[in-house]
Amino acid sequence: MKRLLPLALLAASPALAETDVSALIAAQGLRAAQAQLAALPAPTASERFALGGVHFLGGVERALQTRWRTGLSDGLVTLVDLPILRLPIAENPAPEPFQGAIITDLFAGVAADMAGAIPLLEGIGNDDLVGLTINTRDIWFDIDMDGSRSAGEGLGEVMGLNGGFNTDLPEITVRFDTADAAWLAAYAHLLAGLADLVVAFDPATAIDDTLVARDAMDALNAGVGQPFGAGFGYEFGDYADLALIVVDALERQPDPALTRSAQTHWLATIAQNRIFWQRVATETDNADEWIPNKSQVSALGLPFPPETGQRWLNVLKDAEDMLTGQTLLPHWRLAAGAGIDLNALLQDPPVVDVLGMAHGAVLVPYMRPGRLIDGNSLRQFEQLLSGNAGLYMVILN
């Protein structure tokens, strides 16, 4: 379950029963569910929650469709440790030509889809009643855009759960409620912020230039053989290509409007997490919970120690302090009483120079005296969860 992403959150209404929504996704997919929910004339809080969930997962689906359409199923793209790019998908036997702008457009699309989900989810208040029971096996992504569910398109298969590709989820019944609207809003903000940051650097030119150079070298090798042996050469070449793309994409002026937008989204992620844990604490039921309070049990079968919520909120408070400049990031050139102001860096980003940042020269305008982040909250969170902190961080966002 290392790459667990949010499950579909679809709600009950007088016109559309809970089980019918789950069955609708299973039979017709996310787009059909979105169309039917969007057509409701006076949606309830549950229906807005449902529509927000379908917007969220529809954004993931559209990004995966872009990858499939352009042949981004393996190789270089899967080495990038970013949501959606690293998820396993089947190979397209006849992909469209790939250009670097596709990656920029893909993440711009993710940001737009999250923007559609956020107001629906944030519009749900503490007193709104939301309830949804769903079978996780019903969720699938129409990656090859043929309108039917194929091998490799189930939620568990795509997210790499239970051991990896082509291994679908067991049947898990989860009942999502009002608190989970804030949880999913937090996730939407998190992905929107990451997407904004990618687009801020617009890696299209760096990708295209690297691929042109690689193709030229591959053409030359075609007549003389592969360096270091075929297998090693290709694998090492992918990492070398990725390193060049990352450095080339970073070494330019990022769009300040988008770095500021990313910061705003990440602060909203933290704010929505606080709302979620406040709501969870007031729950008195114990019915197939997603993330439980101290008196509940998770339907996922994972233990959530009673201190989980507070320990995670402490980690998020540290992140908030960094994003707002209350604490500083360390740099090897600076003593313990000084550091880098991340807030200033995101508000007015420089032209990035990787060597200059490592040296410190580029970061001098963002350095000042102050308290450094100490990482104690994260260490305590990791200790609580005994080696599974990464999994819980993905679930909790």
Secondary structure, 3 states (H helix, E strand, C coil): CCCCCCCCCCCCCCCCCHHHHHHHHHHHCHHHHHHHHHCCCCCCHHHHHHHHHHHHHHHHHHHHHHHHHCCCCCHHHHHCCCCCCCCCCCCCCCCCCCCCHHHHHHHHHHHHHHHHHHHHHHCCCCCCCCEEEEEHHHCECCCCCCCCCCCCCEHHHHHCHHHCCCCCCCCCEEEEEHHHHHHHHHHHHHHHHHHHHHHHHCCHHHHHHHHHHHHHHHHHHCCCCCCCCHHHHHHHHHHHHHHHHHHHHHCCCCCHHHHHHHHHHHHHHHHHHHHHHHHHHCCCCCCCECCCCCCCCECCCCCCCCCHHHHHHHHHHHHHHHHCCCCEECCCCCCCCEEECHHHHHHCCCCCCHHHHHHCHHHHHHEEECCECCCHHHHHHHHHCCCCHHHHHHHHC
